[in-house]
């Protein structure tokens, strides 16, 4: 059994403590573990001791995702030839429609496949790597390229 490495993106930020209004130190993380996206946010206040940790599966809260993209820049999905040397739109559509948490109808999957094949698919590094893994499993050469690569 081959285990894929965990792929993470993280951001540190400050916000106001809800208990004492001092500056909280907060960290947000999105990770691809196996083929599942997970996220967590941890905040703590040195002034009053307030602390909170929130986590979940799937995409992170929109404001954390925006911070991750602003911090690291978007990762781009690069695809190459499959086993036959060409990448089929149908294969890409099938992979896109199989992504947990992504309910794409046929038209949305076709548009997303067009973006993938045109090199226009972007997202956080964990999101993009999840799609790359699905494409590789379908026989398509694919990699997620971070903006800082």
Secondary structure, 3 states (H helix, E strand, C coil): CCCCCCEEEEEEEEEECCCCCCEEEEEEEEEEECCEEEEEEEEECCCCCCEEEEEEECCCCHHHHHHHHHHHCCEEEEEEEECCCCCCHHHHHHHHHCCCCCCCCHHHHHHHHHHHHCCCCEECHHHHHHHHHHHHHCCEEEEEECCCC
